Amino acid sequence: MEPINLSPHTIDALVARLGRWSAGRGPLYLLLAARLRRLIDEGALPPGAALPPDRRLAAALAVGRTTVVAAYDTLRQEGRLVRRQGSGTRVARAALAPERPRVTETSNPLFLHLLESPDDVILLSCAAPSQPPPELAEAYHSLVLPDADLGYHPAGLGALRAAVAARYEARGVPTGPERILVTTGAQQGLSLLARLLIAPGDGVLVEAPTYPGALDLFREAAAVPLPVAVGPDGVDVAEAVRVMERHRPALAYVVPRFQNPTGTVLPPLAARRLVEAANALGVPLVDDEVLADLAFDADATTAPTPTPTGVVAPGIPSAGVPSAAYGEVISVGSLSKVVWGGLRIGWVRGPAPLIARLARLKALHDLGSDLPSQLVAIRLLDDFAPVLAARTAAVRAGHDHLRAELARRLPSWSCAPTTGGQTLWVRLPYGDGVSFAQRALRHGVAVLPGATADALGGSLRHLRLHFLAPPEVLTEAVRRLAAAWAEYAPGPDPERASLHAIVV
């Protein structure tokens, strides 16, 4: 297990790695001691590591100082911690078994909540449809596996590559199957791009805030984030161009449509300027299109859409004008947000030479994505409009329901409505998202603190909440959040989060 970076001024990494430590039964100090014990024994807290002072950890976890003191004392009595006046609390030198090889792993709460055992916690932290559509089960039921086929297709099944390419063609972006790589979800697509295009120390332009899973991947590649703020109309394109001119990053990663987590949409003229600037400067521009289909206006999703090269055929599901219509862009897409999170089918669209290199890299890792899932994806894409229409209707209803419940029970919280996507970007009137998330966990609901998504070190008072759960679950989640908020008493104003606290 990779050691946690615990500088004297940052404890967000430790808080994130603690995960849902308080969700079990028993006194809080024993639950905290149990999770710290596990981190010590697994090597995440190595011998000699200094732990945060009692008061600072208590404030970050939204507990009383006595809880942290009792947890530390429990581990001191076990010989795992050493506490000395003037030198603080440290992991004992003999507390760790023989040294293990260092591995890279996530400490992102977005993923760590998924690794925990099932319990009564409502997950508003990781956003994906929880209920697969009936069309998916029907497609699997009628599945016919091919004859005389090894099942290894590193670049993806030819028929699926052609089906995805046809979607871009329908949106006015000329695309052949050779420009499509099928991946095991969009996350793998981003991972392959990071491995291929980024060397340690390279700069990567990112939005602030942005998708935390992308920050994890860039951190794994030892990249240096170059954050650009997101406003009401998406990323600040003028500043993004200045960053690209000044630093010439190894790549630029953006979410132009229904930005994750803010839900903003980049206007077409701004998108064109961004693409043209990146092309002129030789910066690979990665457009995360995973949420692009989730427009609440169903007519805008399926109606003919004018593009620089023509008009979309009527009835073809469209994600609006894609960035690739304005120039050379590496697009990353997926079926996980429209169909189901468990359908791990994504893709990368890019220049054919890049796709060929990515396919060779992917072959090293899995020899190709799951073949039955690819066959099912072909079936779904053949008649995708009903699936998409049902999903967009559901997310719009969830959006409206969650906002109404928040306004009723938590009127002091503020969140702007969105026109698509799957998350609300909520601002708390006081306190900080990290410590409140800890309080919320003890009331049975997991939320994503805004700081985990912001490489600028901002968004401290923000939370990301998804609205994909059934109405009754969203209602119960807000009830629990309101109960947690009624008990929440933040400490002093949080320090500006450091970069390490965000990307570790």
PAPAKOL-559408 format. One line per field, with one value per residue (C-alpha): residue number from 0; x, y, z negated; chain. Coordinates in steps of 0.2 Angstrom, whole numbers, plus 5000, padded with zeros to 4 digits. Layout:
N
i (NUM|...) .
x (X|...) .
y (Y|...) .
z (Z|...) .
ch (A|...) .
***
This chain:
504
i (0|1|2|3|4|5|6|7|8|9|10|11|12|13|14|15|16|17|18|19|20|21|22|23|24|25|26|27|28|29|30|31|32|33|34|35|36|37|38|39|40|41|42|43|44|45|46|47|48|49|50|51|52|53|54|55|56|57|58|59|60|61|62|63|64|65|66|67|68|69|70|71|72|73|74|75|76|77|78|79|80|81|82|83|84|85|86|87|88|89|90|91|92|93|94|95|96|97|98|99|100|101|102|103|104|105|106|107|108|109|110|111|112|113|114|115|116|117|118|119|120|121|122|123|124|125|126|127|128|129|130|131|132|133|134|135|136|137|138|139|140|141|142|143|144|145|146|147|148|149|150|151|152|153|154|155|156|157|158|159|160|161|162|163|164|165|166|167|168|169|170|171|172|173|174|175|176|177|178|179|180|181|182|183|184|185|186|187|188|189|190|191|192|193|194|195|196|197|198|199|200|201|202|203|204|205|206|207|208|209|210|211|212|213|214|215|216|217|218|219|220|221|222|223|224|225|226|227|228|229|230|231|232|233|234|235|236|237|238|239|240|241|242|243|244|245|246|247|248|249|250|251|252|253|254|255|256|257|258|259|260|261|262|263|264|265|266|267|268|269|270|271|272|273|274|275|276|277|278|279|280|281|282|283|284|285|286|287|288|289|290|291|292|293|294|295|296|297|298|299|300|301|302|303|304|305|306|307|308|309|310|311|312|313|314|315|316|317|318|319|320|321|322|323|324|325|326|327|328|329|330|331|332|333|334|335|336|337|338|339|340|341|342|343|344|345|346|347|348|349|350|351|352|353|354|355|356|357|358|359|360|361|362|363|364|365|366|367|368|369|370|371|372|373|374|375|376|377|378|379|380|381|382|383|384|385|386|387|388|389|390|391|392|393|394|395|396|397|398|399|400|401|402|403|404|405|406|407|408|409|410|411|412|413|414|415|416|417|418|419|420|421|422|423|424|425|426|427|428|429|430|431|432|433|434|435|436|437|438|439|440|441|442|443|444|445|446|447|448|449|450|451|452|453|454|455|456|457|458|459|460|461|462|463|464|465|466|467|468|469|470|471|472|473|474|475|476|477|478|479|480|481|482|483|484|485|486|487|488|489|490|491|492|493|494|495|496|497|498|499|500|501|502|503) .
x (5000|5006|5011|5000|5008|5006|5015|5012|5000|4989|4978|4965|4974|4973|4954|4951|4960|4950|4935|4919|4928|4913|4899|4901|4894|4903|4911|4918|4936|4937|4931|4944|4957|4952|4954|4971|4977|4973|4982|4997|4997|4996|5010|5000|5006|5024|5035|5040|5026|5019|5001|4990|4988|4973|4963|4967|4962|4946|4941|4944|4934|4920|4922|4927|4945|4943|4938|4955|4965|4956|4960|4978|4980|4972|4985|4999|4995|4996|5013|5008|5010|5022|5016|5029|5027|5035|5037|5018|5011|5021|5019|5031|5046|5042|5024|5026|5029|5043|5043|5032|5034|5027|5011|5001|4983|4969|4965|4950|4934|4924|4932|4935|4917|4914|4928|4919|4908|4889|4880|4866|4876|4867|4881|4879|4897|4899|4887|4881|4864|4859|4846|4850|4837|4826|4834|4851|4844|4835|4851|4860|4846|4847|4866|4874|4893|4903|4911|4929|4934|4948|4939|4954|4951|4963|4956|4938|4926|4926|4907|4907|4920|4910|4894|4903|4911|4893|4887|4901|4897|4879|4884|4894|4911|4919|4925|4930|4932|4951|4949|4940|4947|4935|4940|4934|4924|4930|4941|4952|4952|4959|4971|4979|4980|4989|5001|5005|5006|5012|5030|5034|5035|5025|5011|4993|4980|4964|4949|4946|4936|4936|4932|4942|4946|4956|4966|4970|4976|4987|4994|4998|5008|5018|5011|5010|4992|4990|4972|4961|4945|4928|4915|4896|4900|4913|4932|4940|4946|4956|4966|4967|4975|4988|4992|4995|5005|5016|5018|5015|5007|5008|4989|4974|4959|4942|4923|4915|4897|4888|4905|4909|4906|4898|4886|4891|4891|4905|4897|4901|4912|4922|4924|4930|4943|4949|4951|4959|4972|4976|4979|4990|5001|5002|4994|4983|4966|4956|4937|4928|4911|4905|4890|4887|4871|4863|4853|4837|4829|4824|4821|4838|4845|4837|4832|4843|4859|4868|4887|4901|4900|4881|4865|4863|4850|4833|4831|4849|4854|4866|4876|4876|4890|4906|4923|4929|4919|4931|4948|4958|4952|4954|4936|4933|4915|4906|4889|4891|4881|4867|4865|4872|4888|4891|4891|4910|4910|4919|4929|4943|4941|4957|4969|4972|4990|4986|4972|4984|4997|4984|4978|4995|4996|4979|4985|4998|4984|4969|4970|4954|4938|4924|4917|4899|4898|4904|4891|4877|4884|4882|4864|4860|4867|4857|4842|4849|4836|4823|4836|4843|4826|4821|4838|4837|4819|4824|4839|4829|4816|4830|4838|4821|4817|4834|4834|4816|4821|4837|4826|4814|4826|4842|4837|4854|4863|4865|4865|4862|4851|4859|4853|4860|4872|4870|4877|4873|4887|4882|4890|4888|4885|4900|4912|4920|4916|4929|4923|4905|4907|4913|4898|4886|4894|4889|4871|4872|4876|4892|4895|4910|4919|4923|4941|4944|4940|4949|4968|4968|4965|4948|4930|4932|4914|4907|4899|4895|4879|4872|4853|4853|4845|4826|4815|4812|4831|4835|4822|4830|4847|4842|4834|4850|4860|4848|4851|4870|4869|4859|4873|4888|4899|4914|4931|4941|4940|4949|4966|4967|4970|4986|4989|4995|4979|4969|4978|4984) .
y (5000|5017|5028|5043|5060|5069|5086|5096|5107|5094|5080|5079|5063|5054|5059|5052|5036|5034|5032|5027|5024|5029|5019|5004|5000|5005|5020|5032|5031|5012|5014|5027|5017|5002|5011|5019|5002|4995|5009|5006|4987|4989|5002|5017|5025|5020|5019|5036|5045|5060|5060|5076|5084|5079|5096|5097|5079|5081|5096|5088|5073|5083|5074|5080|5080|5067|5054|5057|5057|5040|5033|5038|5031|5015|5012|5019|5005|4992|4998|5005|5024|5034|5050|5062|5080|5092|5079|5074|5057|5046|5028|5017|5011|4992|4994|4988|4970|4968|4982|4979|4984|5002|5001|5015|5016|5028|5038|5047|5045|5044|5027|5022|5022|5009|4998|4997|4983|4987|4995|5008|5022|5031|5034|5052|5052|5041|5045|5031|5023|5011|5002|4995|4997|4983|4984|4979|4963|4959|4961|4949|4937|4936|4936|4924|4922|4921|4905|4903|4918|4919|4933|4944|4961|4974|4988|4982|4972|4979|4980|4990|5002|5005|5008|5021|5029|5031|5041|5054|5053|5057|5072|5079|5073|5062|5046|5029|5013|5015|5031|5022|5012|5002|5002|4995|5011|5029|5027|5015|5027|5041|5029|5024|5042|5047|5032|5036|5055|5060|5058|5062|5080|5085|5098|5094|5107|5103|5112|5118|5109|5094|5075|5068|5051|5061|5069|5052|5046|5062|5060|5042|5048|5060|5075|5093|5099|5116|5121|5134|5140|5135|5148|5149|5146|5132|5133|5151|5148|5164|5158|5141|5148|5158|5142|5132|5146|5148|5129|5119|5105|5087|5087|5097|5088|5097|5092|5105|5098|5096|5098|5087|5092|5109|5105|5120|5120|5128|5139|5134|5149|5147|5128|5132|5145|5132|5118|5130|5136|5119|5113|5128|5126|5107|5102|5086|5091|5078|5080|5070|5067|5054|5065|5074|5064|5068|5084|5087|5094|5078|5088|5095|5078|5070|5084|5089|5098|5110|5107|5114|5100|5097|5093|5078|5065|5067|5055|5051|5054|5068|5076|5093|5099|5090|5098|5087|5097|5112|5103|5088|5082|5066|5062|5050|5042|5028|5020|5019|5035|5032|5013|5007|5008|4989|4990|4993|4999|5015|5022|5034|5043|5051|5051|5033|5033|5037|5024|5011|5015|5015|4998|4991|4998|4991|4974|4974|4976|4965|4959|4968|4972|4960|4952|4949|4967|4973|4962|4969|4987|4984|4979|4994|5007|5000|5007|5019|5033|5025|5020|5038|5046|5035|5040|5058|5059|5050|5061|5077|5071|5067|5084|5093|5081|5084|5102|5103|5093|5103|5119|5112|5105|5114|5132|5139|5128|5135|5126|5132|5121|5112|5108|5091|5079|5070|5081|5096|5108|5113|5128|5127|5144|5140|5127|5115|5100|5088|5090|5090|5074|5066|5071|5066|5049|5046|5050|5037|5047|5048|5065|5071|5086|5099|5100|5083|5089|5106|5106|5125|5121|5129|5123|5120|5124|5114|5097|5086|5077|5066|5064|5047|5038|5034|5049|5040|5037|5055|5061|5050|5056|5074|5070|5063|5077|5090|5080|5080|5099|5103|5095|5102|5114|5118|5123|5138|5143|5129|5132|5133|5115|5110|5102|5086|5085|5085|5074|5060) .
z (5000|5005|4990|4987|4989|4972|4973|4957|4966|4975|4968|4982|4989|4972|4970|4988|4984|4968|4979|4970|4954|4943|4952|4940|4923|4907|4899|4912|4904|4907|4925|4928|4920|4930|4946|4941|4936|4953|4962|4951|4953|4972|4973|4978|4962|4962|4947|4941|4950|4940|4937|4936|4920|4910|4912|4931|4935|4924|4934|4950|4945|4936|4920|4902|4898|4885|4898|4907|4891|4885|4903|4902|4884|4889|4903|4891|4879|4893|4897|4914|4910|4900|4891|4884|4878|4890|4905|4907|4912|4923|4930|4920|4928|4925|4930|4948|4954|4967|4980|4995|5013|5016|5027|5034|5028|5026|5010|5018|5008|5025|5027|5009|5005|5018|5010|4993|4988|4991|4976|4973|4981|4996|5009|5016|5020|5035|5049|5061|5065|5051|5062|5079|5092|5098|5115|5107|5100|5117|5126|5115|5116|5135|5135|5148|5146|5162|5168|5172|5162|5149|5141|5140|5149|5141|5152|5150|5161|5178|5178|5162|5168|5183|5173|5162|5177|5185|5170|5174|5192|5188|5178|5193|5188|5201|5192|5198|5187|5187|5177|5163|5148|5137|5119|5103|5098|5100|5085|5095|5110|5099|5091|5107|5113|5097|5099|5117|5117|5100|5093|5075|5072|5088|5086|5088|5090|5080|5075|5057|5051|5062|5062|5047|5056|5069|5056|5049|5066|5069|5051|5055|5070|5059|5069|5063|5064|5072|5066|5074|5065|5071|5071|5075|5094|5091|5091|5093|5111|5111|5096|5103|5119|5109|5099|5115|5122|5107|5102|5117|5107|5112|5114|5109|5101|5102|5099|5110|5109|5092|5084|5070|5056|5060|5074|5084|5103|5114|5127|5145|5149|5134|5138|5155|5149|5136|5150|5162|5149|5144|5162|5166|5150|5153|5136|5137|5131|5122|5122|5109|5117|5105|5099|5116|5120|5104|5109|5100|5116|5125|5141|5141|5139|5154|5166|5181|5175|5187|5187|5197|5209|5211|5202|5191|5198|5188|5174|5171|5153|5152|5139|5147|5157|5152|5149|5163|5176|5173|5176|5170|5153|5143|5137|5123|5121|5113|5111|5092|5088|5100|5099|5083|5073|5074|5093|5094|5112|5117|5131|5137|5154|5161|5175|5182|5178|5160|5159|5165|5152|5138|5144|5143|5125|5121|5127|5113|5100|5105|5123|5126|5117|5112|5129|5123|5117|5134|5143|5131|5134|5153|5150|5139|5151|5165|5157|5144|5144|5133|5120|5120|5119|5104|5095|5098|5092|5076|5073|5076|5063|5051|5053|5050|5035|5027|5029|5021|5006|5003|5004|4992|4979|4982|4988|4983|4995|5013|5029|5047|5058|5072|5090|5090|5083|5066|5052|5042|5036|5019|5009|4990|4981|4969|4964|4976|4987|4980|4961|4966|4976|4960|4951|4965|4965|4947|4952|4966|4982|4992|5001|5011|5004|5017|5012|5019|5036|5036|5040|5037|5019|5019|5018|4999|4996|5010|5011|5026|5025|5038|5042|5050|5035|5034|5027|5011|5008|5013|5000|4987|4991|4989|4973|4966|4973|4964|4948|4950|4954|4938|4928|4938|4929|4940|4932|4938|4956|4966|4973|4992|4997|5004|5021|5012|5002|5018|5030|5018) .
ch (A|A|A|A|A|A|A|A|A|A|A|A|A|A|A|A|A|A|A|A|A|A|A|A|A|A|A|A|A|A|A|A|A|A|A|A|A|A|A|A|A|A|A|A|A|A|A|A|A|A|A|A|A|A|A|A|A|A|A|A|A|A|A|A|A|A|A|A|A|A|A|A|A|A|A|A|A|A|A|A|A|A|A|A|A|A|A|A|A|A|A|A|A|A|A|A|A|A|A|A|A|A|A|A|A|A|A|A|A|A|A|A|A|A|A|A|A|A|A|A|A|A|A|A|A|A|A|A|A|A|A|A|A|A|A|A|A|A|A|A|A|A|A|A|A|A|A|A|A|A|A|A|A|A|A|A|A|A|A|A|A|A|A|A|A|A|A|A|A|A|A|A|A|A|A|A|A|A|A|A|A|A|A|A|A|A|A|A|A|A|A|A|A|A|A|A|A|A|A|A|A|A|A|A|A|A|A|A|A|A|A|A|A|A|A|A|A|A|A|A|A|A|A|A|A|A|A|A|A|A|A|A|A|A|A|A|A|A|A|A|A|A|A|A|A|A|A|A|A|A|A|A|A|A|A|A|A|A|A|A|A|A|A|A|A|A|A|A|A|A|A|A|A|A|A|A|A|A|A|A|A|A|A|A|A|A|A|A|A|A|A|A|A|A|A|A|A|A|A|A|A|A|A|A|A|A|A|A|A|A|A|A|A|A|A|A|A|A|A|A|A|A|A|A|A|A|A|A|A|A|A|A|A|A|A|A|A|A|A|A|A|A|A|A|A|A|A|A|A|A|A|A|A|A|A|A|A|A|A|A|A|A|A|A|A|A|A|A|A|A|A|A|A|A|A|A|A|A|A|A|A|A|A|A|A|A|A|A|A|A|A|A|A|A|A|A|A|A|A|A|A|A|A|A|A|A|A|A|A|A|A|A|A|A|A|A|A|A|A|A|A|A|A|A|A|A|A|A|A|A|A|A|A|A|A|A|A|A|A|A|A|A|A|A|A|A|A|A|A|A|A|A|A|A|A|A|A|A|A|A|A|A|A|A|A|A|A|A|A|A|A|A|A|A|A|A|A|A|A|A|A|A|A|A|A|A|A|A|A|A|A|A|A|A|A|A|A|A|A|A|A|A|A|A) .
***
